[in-house]
Amino acid sequence: MKKIAVPTLNGTLSAHFGGSEYFTVVNVENNSIVSEEILPTPEHTTGSYPNFLAEQKITDIIVGGIGGKAIDIFNNNNITVYAGAEAKLPKELAQDLIEGKLVVTGNACSHEGDGPENHGAGHHHH
C-alpha cells in the first residue's frame, strides 16, 4: 500500500512545505484510492515535518516548494519526493501520481539549507 502525503493549506496543496496547515494522507491500494486521512502538523522546527511523516509510514510526498534538508530526510527514509507540483486537491494529485500524469517542475524553494527562522516570521500558522 502507498501512503501519499500532501501538505495542505486551505484545502489544496500548500505552495511551501513548511507553510501547510495539515497533511492530507491518501491511502492507495492496487492503484486505487481507498481512504484519506488528515494529520495535524507537528511543531515546525528543522526536520520536524519529514521526521513526523516518516514515523507515519508515508511512502510518497507531493509538494510545491521544499528545502534541501527536508528532501534529504525523506530520501534517508525511502520516501519519494515529488517537488514542484501545482496547487490542486490532494486527492487529484494522488490520482495523477497513480496514473503517471503528475506534473512536477522540480524544487520551487531556492533557499537551500536554511532553517525555519529564515522563512519570514509572518508565514507560520500553528
C-alpha positions as CSV (number, residue, x, y, z in Angstrom):
1,M,0.0,0.0,0.0
2,K,1.1,3.5,-0.8
3,K,0.6,6.4,1.6
4,I,0.9,9.6,-0.2
5,A,1.2,12.8,1.9
6,V,0.2,16.2,0.6
7,P,1.0,19.3,2.7
8,T,-2.3,21.2,2.6
9,L,-3.3,24.8,3.0
10,N,-6.9,26.0,2.5
11,G,-7.9,22.6,1.1
12,T,-5.3,22.4,-1.7
13,L,-1.5,21.7,-2.0
14,S,0.5,24.2,0.1
15,A,2.9,26.1,-2.2
16,H,5.5,25.8,0.6
17,F,6.0,22.6,2.6
18,G,6.7,24.4,5.8
19,G,3.6,26.6,5.5
20,S,1.0,23.8,5.5
21,E,-2.0,23.7,7.9
22,Y,-2.1,19.9,8.0
23,F,-1.1,16.9,5.9
24,T,-3.6,15.0,3.8
25,V,-2.6,11.4,3.5
26,V,-4.1,9.5,0.6
27,N,-4.0,5.7,1.1
28,V,-3.7,3.8,-2.2
29,E,-4.1,0.1,-2.7
30,N,-3.8,-1.7,-6.1
31,N,-3.7,1.8,-7.8
32,S,-7.0,2.8,-6.3
33,I,-7.5,5.4,-3.6
34,V,-9.0,3.6,-0.6
35,S,-9.1,6.4,2.0
36,E,-7.9,9.8,3.0
37,E,-6.9,11.0,6.4
38,I,-5.8,14.3,7.9
39,L,-2.7,14.6,10.1
40,P,-2.1,17.7,12.1
41,T,1.3,19.2,11.6
42,P,3.8,18.9,14.4
43,E,5.7,22.0,15.7
44,H,7.7,23.4,12.9
45,T,11.4,23.0,13.6
46,T,14.1,21.9,11.3
47,G,13.4,18.4,10.2
48,S,10.2,18.0,12.3
49,Y,7.8,17.6,9.4
50,P,9.8,15.0,7.4
51,N,10.6,13.0,10.5
52,F,6.9,13.1,11.6
53,L,5.8,11.8,8.2
54,A,8.5,9.1,8.2
55,E,7.0,7.9,11.6
56,Q,3.6,7.7,9.9
57,K,5.0,5.2,7.3
58,I,4.5,7.7,4.4
59,T,5.8,6.2,1.1
60,D,5.5,9.3,-1.1
61,I,5.1,13.1,-0.7
62,I,3.8,15.6,-3.2
63,V,5.0,19.1,-2.5
64,G,5.3,22.6,-4.1
65,G,8.4,24.1,-2.7
66,I,10.6,22.3,-0.2
67,G,14.1,22.8,1.4
68,G,17.0,20.6,0.7
69,K,17.3,19.3,4.3
70,A,13.7,18.1,4.2
71,I,14.4,16.2,0.9
72,D,17.5,14.6,2.5
73,I,15.5,13.4,5.4
74,F,12.7,12.0,3.1
75,N,15.4,10.3,1.0
76,N,17.0,8.7,4.0
77,N,13.7,7.3,5.0
78,N,13.0,5.9,1.5
79,I,10.2,8.3,0.9
80,T,9.8,9.5,-2.7
81,V,9.6,13.3,-3.1
82,Y,7.6,14.9,-6.0
83,A,8.6,18.6,-5.8
84,G,7.1,21.5,-7.8
85,A,3.6,20.1,-8.1
86,E,0.7,22.6,-8.9
87,A,-1.8,23.6,-6.3
88,K,-4.7,21.1,-6.7
89,L,-6.8,19.0,-4.3
90,P,-4.7,16.3,-2.5
91,K,-7.0,13.5,-4.0
92,E,-6.5,14.9,-7.5
93,L,-2.7,15.0,-7.0
94,A,-2.7,11.4,-5.7
95,Q,-4.8,10.2,-8.7
96,D,-2.4,12.0,-11.1
97,L,0.5,10.2,-9.4
98,I,-1.2,6.8,-9.7
99,E,-2.0,7.4,-13.3
100,G,1.5,8.6,-14.1
101,K,0.2,12.1,-15.0
102,L,1.6,14.1,-12.1
103,V,3.3,17.3,-13.4
104,V,6.2,18.3,-11.2
105,T,8.7,21.1,-12.1
106,G,11.3,20.3,-9.5
107,N,12.1,22.2,-6.4
108,A,10.5,25.6,-6.1
109,C,12.4,26.6,-2.9
110,S,15.6,28.3,-3.6
111,H,16.8,28.9,0.0
112,E,18.8,25.7,0.3
113,G,19.7,24.6,3.8
114,D,18.4,27.5,5.9
115,G,16.2,26.9,9.0
116,P,12.6,27.9,9.6
117,E,13.7,31.1,11.2
118,N,14.7,32.4,7.7
119,H,11.3,31.8,6.1
120,G,9.7,35.1,7.2
121,A,8.1,35.5,10.6
122,G,4.6,36.1,9.3
123,H,4.1,32.9,7.3
124,H,3.8,30.2,10.0
125,H,0.4,29.4,11.3
126,H,0.1,26.9,14.1
